[in-house]
Each structure stands twice: as C-alpha cells, then as structure tokens.
Amino acid sequence: MSELSDQTQRSVAGNVEQWTKVNTEYGDASAARSWANDEINWGQFGVTEASIGSPLGDVAGLDILEVGCGTAYFSAWLAREGARPVGLDPTPAQLSTARRLQVETGIEFPLVEGAAETLPFEDGSFDMVLSEYGASLWADPDQWVPQAARVLRPHGRLVFLVPSTLVYLCAPDEGEISTRLQRSQFGMHHIQWPGDPGTEYQISHGDWIRLLRANGFEVEDLIELQVPEDADTHQYYGFISAEWGRRWPPEEIWLARLRD
C-alpha cells in the first residue's frame, strides 16, 4: 500500500464531496431500485448482462473486489450470483446507504472505506477486480490500475465500465451531448466539469491499452454498449439521451486478464 500524494488527496476529497451530495439528492431512492433488480445490468441505461454475451461469466465462488462501489448495488448482484464480493469506496455517505440496504435485503458482504489509488488489501487477495462507474471514472488510472494488478491472483480478471471516448469528445462543458465533436482527444486525462468539485479521469483507447499492458494485463475484449430500444434517459446522467446512445456507444466495458 502506498501513501496518497497531495494532488490525489485533493482529488479524492473533491469526489467524496460530490458523491455525498449526489447520495443525498439521488442515492437512497436510486440505490433501493438498483438493489431490487434481480439481474445484473450495466451502465446508466441498464444493458443486461445476458444481452451482451455475459462478459462476467460464472462468478460463483469468486472473491471479487468492487472498487468505487458507491451504494454497492453491483456487489449485491454479484452476491446473489454466488460470488464473495467486497465493496470499497471513499464516500462514507454512500457506504452508509449500502449498509442500510444490506439490513433491509439480508444481502451481506464486507464494505470498506478507502481509495482505489491505495488499496488496503494484501497482494493476491482477489480473483476479479471490477468497477462500474466507480474507480474506473473517479480515480487516477495511473494509480488504481497498478493497485488492481497487485491485489489480483495469477490470471485474475479486471473488468470495468467507463464512458466511451466518443462521449467525452462530444460532451460540451454544459448542456446535452452533441452530435459533433466538442473537444480534443489529445491531452485528455483528468477533467473537472464546471461547478463540480470532483475530478473525472478519462483516457483514450490507446492509453488504456498501453496502461493495461504495462501492468501485466492482456486485453480480452472491449464491449461498446448500445442503448436498448426500451430504455429511457437516466434521471441523473441526463445529458446523454437514449436516442443518442442508440446511434453511438455511451459506455464501454473493458475486460482484461493478468498474463503469466
């Protein structure tokens, strides 16, 4: 485990501030709906696991770390499938919501307060590290990806969902997403949107591939999600319309495995 730099501490603190606010405005009601789902689904438009070929595969019996778990609904889904999840998040308010829902549903698993950039776990503790709109977007990839590699067992899998590169390139500083490019791809890394205290981290496909390979991973797949025909625009991430997401991928799932 490593100490966080001053810059990373500021980033984590800003994200905790932002997600404490989000949890107050949307988290409780949204989390309860998500925990009630009986099927794993991905992203803001609820793309079902089965509809994209079940990329997670059989998770029964696996030790899985969800980094940036938020209200831990994804870990709850994994637990229903027979996995042994552990949820980690830096935001106490979201973990509090998760603990309340554990009591209400009877689905129990460890919840740990911490940052993905310095994981409080021993080397080789997990079969899979997973992030769905958690560390994959809100933690510095140059720090959390090496940490994920460290805590994985030999041949362990890293699975994460991020906004697509195209979403970033077509997103204006304010307002709904555009059908035209709004910003440069070169130089993308850490982004602070106007009025938000948090920091997002987005890198290009080429940078993801180089980063994953440098940390011992082999990329197995990249799934670009299409919004289902019956999906509605998400109540919080409403700047991406369902119509836009049926033409271009709003999100993508990366699947990688540790090499020998």
Number of C-alpha atoms within 10 A of each C-alpha: 12 10 9 14 10 9 9 17 14 15 21 24 17 16 21 21 16 16 22 17 14 15 21 13 12 13 21 20 12 15 19 18 11 20 21 13 13 11 16 21 19 18 19 22 23 16 17 15 15 13 10 14 10 12 16 15 9 12 18 13 13 17 18 25 26 26 30 26 28 30 31 29 23 24 31 28 21 23 21 16 17 14 19 22 28 23 27 27 24 22 25 17 22 26 22 16 20 27 19 15 22 17 10 10 13 9 15 17 17 12 20 18 17 18 21 27 26 16 20 16 13 11 15 14 16 24 20 25 24 27 23 22 20 20 29 24 21 23 25 21 22 15 15 20 23 18 22 25 25 20 21 24 16 15 17 21 26 26 21 22 24 23 21 20 18 17 21 21 18 17 19 17 12 10 10 14 20 15 14 11 15 15 13 10 14 8 9 16 16 16 13 13 12 9 7 12 16 20 23 18 18 24 20 16 12 9 13 17 15 11 17 22 16 12 17 17 23 19 18 12 13 16 15 17 22 19 24 16 10 7 16 15 17 15 10 13 11 14 17 20 18 22 14 18 20 15 11 17 18 25 23 19 20 20 20 22 22 19 14 8
